[in-house]
Amino acid sequence: MNIEDSLKVGSNEMELVDFRIFKQEDDRVYEGIYGVNVSKVREIIKLPKLTELPGTPEFIEGIFDLRNVVIPVVNLAKWMKIEEPADSQKDYRVIITEFNNVLIGFIVHEAKRIRRISWADIEPASFMSDGATLDGSKITGVTKIEGDNVLLILDLESVVQDLGLYEPDTQFESIESETFSGMALILDDSSTARKIVKEALIKMGFDVLEAMDGEEGLERLNELYELYGDKISDTLKIIISDVEMPRMDGFHFAANAKEDSRFKSIPIVFNSSISDHFSENRGVEAGGEAYLVKFKASSFYNEVARIVRAHMK
């Protein structure tokens, strides 16, 4: 499937790799249905021969060489603290992912198919508080599929951070940033991510508004227009938007905002863990002034300052 042909900016759709993890409880085996954004998947391969790493957590099965790149491999069932069936691993697959410019493999029991799903059909995991876990794993969203089954979207970046392979650079203190005035709007379904971005923007002098997804972001824009009218762009200096968000993603939000004459002059910066070039191109097509990979303080400051200065002229 050619993802670049199938997904268009403004479609408010995503494509998920549907994979399965089986859980043994007493004499029964239960099937867990999970998904990860295709944009974060490099490829899916058969389980290769792995080299063990002494002294690492149990869920790190080892490493292997993939075209001269050493890839760590995580047993997703073990990380989720799931008791696996006693079956052989001969048919297991490894999903090679890339986010925040980090490559890592995840062992899954089956990789079923690619699903195209509207963000409007993806609900936040409201049954869990932010940061809570299910079977040892963070869930970012849920969506219904055929047979009244529910697919859970996993936050695989949590594994990378647990392993210490990636930590956001939030060293604000050492950066000398010029001070701006006015407001900034943040869109992100993660309260942790919003907190990091908010601290950076406050340091730059902005008053900050927050929204949890694209729908709420459009609501915030309409509220601001009620207050400031055609002077809204003199007050709201920049919008920082995540890409992956339930109900309405960042690209669809941006396409809507840029098509609205009231908001089209307000610059939008995408701030996402998805680090593939296709997503960067989609960001440009949606009207974004920049696409940043979460989170490097110096890059964030430099790009935001550059864009705000340009729009003040």
N, C-alpha and C positions, 0 to 999 in steps of 0.2 A: 504494500500500500504506500502510495506517495503522499506523505503527510503534507508537503508543501502545496500540492494540488488540491487536497481535500479540505484544508482548513483556511478560511478566508478571514481577514480582519473584519471585525464587526459581527461575526456570526454568533458570538457568545457560546461557542462550543469548545470542548477539549476532547482529546483522544487519550484513552486510558489503556494500558496493558492490563488485562484481566488475568490474574494469577491465583493459584489456590494453595492453601496450607491446610494439611489434614491433621486433626487432633484426635489422639487416642484417649478415651475415657472409659475405664473398665473394659467391657467387651465390644464397645461401639466406636466407630470412627466417624468424626464429624468433619464436614468440609467448610473451611473458611474461605470466603470470596473477598479478594482484595484487589486494589488497583493502584497504579502509579502513572503519572502523566507521561505520555509518550515522549514529550520534549526532554525528559530527563533520562531517557533510555538510549544508550548507544547501540546495544545489540543484545540478543538472547542466545546463549550457547548451551551445549550439553555440559554437565559437570565435569571439569577437567581434573587431571591428577594435580593435587595440591601439595605444597611444601608446608609442613607444620611450623608454627612459630612458638617456641617454648616461652612460657611465662605470660602469654596473652589470655584474655578472657575465654571462657569455654565456647562462646558463640562465634569466635573468630576461627574458622576452620583452617585457614592457612592463606598462602599467596600462590599466584601463578603468573607466568609471563604471557602477556597478550600482545604480540607484535612489538616486542621490546619495551613494553610498559608493564611494570610490576603492579598487579592488582590484588589488594586484600579482599578476602571473601568472607562474608558473614552468613552464618546459618540463621535465616530469619526466624525459623521456628524456635530455635534455642534462645535467640534474643528476646522473643516474645514469651519465653518460658512455657512453651507448648510441648507436651509430651507427644513425640512423633510416633506414628504406627511402626511396627516392627519390620515393615517391608524393606526391600533393598532400595538403595539410592540410585540404582542404575538409570532410572528415567528422570531423575531430578534435573532441573535447569538452573542456570545462573543468569540473572538479569544484570547486565553491566550498565550502571547508571553514571551520570555525570551531573553534578550540581555544585555551585560555588567553585567551579573548575577543579573538582576532585572526582577521580574515578574510583568506583568501588563496586564489587560484585555481591549480589544477594542470592543465596540458594533458596529456590522455591520448589514446591512439589510438582506443580504443573503450571505451564504458561498457556492459557487457553486461547485468547484472541485479543484483538484490538477493538475497543468499543468507542464509538463517538457519542458523546453525551452533552446535552446542553447544561451550561452552568446553572441555569434556572432550575434544573432538576436535581441539583446537588445541594443538600442541606448541611448547614454547619452541624458538627457533632455536639448538639446542645445537651445531650444526655451526659456529657462529660464536661467538667470544668476545665478551663484552659490549663494545659500541662498534665492533665490526668491521663491515665493509660488504660488500655483494654488488652488483656493478655500480654502485658508488659510493653505495649506499643502505643504510640500516639496516633490518634485518628484525627484527620483534618476535615473530613466530610463523609457523608453517606449518600447513596443514591439507590433507588429501587431498580431492579432488573426483572427479567422474565421469571415467571413462576413465583411471584411475590417474594423473591429473594432480595437480600440487601447486600450491596457491595460497599466495602469500607475502604476509604482512601487513606493510605498510610503516609505518615510523615517520616520518610526514610532519612531525611537530613538529621533527624534526632540521633540516628545510629552514628552518623559521621561525627557529630559533636560528642557523643558518648565516648567514641574511640579517641577523641582528641586530634582527629585528622583535620578538623577545621574549627576555628574559633573566630567569630566576628571581631574585626579590629575596631574597638570603640575607644581608642586612646585620644579622646578629644582634647585633653589638657595641653598636649604638646603642639597642637596646631594653632597657628595664628590666623584667625579668620576675620575678614572685615565684617562690620556690623551692618545689618539691614533693618528696615522697619516694615511694617505691614503684617499680613497673615500668610500662613502656609496651611495646606490641607493634606493630611496623610490618609491613604487608603491601604489597609492591611487587615486581614482576618486574624493575624497573630498579635496578641497583646504585647508579647515580648519584642517583636519586630517594631511595633508602633512606639514602644518605649525608647528603643535605641534611636530611631529616626527623630522622635520628638526631642530628645535631649540634644541631638546635633543641631536641629533647627532653632531651638531656644538659644543655644550658644551663639547662633548667628544673628539673633535679635528678633526672630519672628514670634508672633503669637500663633499658636497651633490649634487647629481643629482636627478632629479624628473621625474616620468612618471605617466600618468593618468590611465593606465590600462596595462594588460599583453602584448598586442601587442606592445604598445609603450615601455614597459620594455625590450622586446626582441630587439627592434630597438636600445635602448640605449646600450645593451650588445654588439651588433654587431659593433656599433660605437666605443665603448671602445676597442674592439678587433682590429679594424683597427689601433688604436693609439698605443696599447701596445702589441699586438700579444700574444704570449704564456706567457708573464709576466703579463697578466691582473689580475690574482689572487694576485699578489704582490701589486697591486694598489687598486683594488676594494675589500675591506675587508669584506663587508657585504651587504645583500639586505634585506630591510624591506618591506613586501608586505601585502596589504589588501587582503581579500578573495573575497568579492563581488565587481566586477568591470565590466562595460559593455565591450562588444567585446571579452575580454578574462579574465577569473577570475584568482585569485591568484594560485589556485591549478594547473590549466592547464599551466600557466606560469612556475611554478616551475617544473612540469613534463618535459616540453620542455627544460628548462635550465639544469636540471640534466641529461637528455639524451644526451646532447651536450658535447662532450669531452673538448671543449674549456672553458666551464663554470661550469662543474659539481663540481669543488672543492670550489666554492664560496658559503659560508653559506647563507641560507635563513631563515629569521624569519617571521612568519605570525603574523600580528597585526590586530585583527578583533573584531567587536562587537558581533559576534556569539560566544556564550559561551557553546555550547553543546559538549559532549565528542566525538560524531561521527565526528564532524568537526576537533577536535584535532587529532583524529586518521587519518583522511584523510590528514591532514597536514604532519603527519609523513610519510604516504605512498607516498606523493608527493615529499618527500625529504627534508622537513623542519627540521631545527635543534631545533626549539622551536615554540610554539604557545602561543601568548599572547592575553589577552582580553584587549581591549582599555579602558582607558589608565591610567596606574599607573606608575608614574615616577620612583619610586624605583625599581619595578619589571623590567621595561624596561631597565634601566641602568645596573642592575645586570646581566640580561640574555645576553644582547648585549656584555657587557664586558667579560663575561665568554666564550661566543662563539668565539669572536675575539681572545682572548688569546689562546684558544685551537687550533685555526687554524694557529696561529703564530709559534707553536712548530714544 
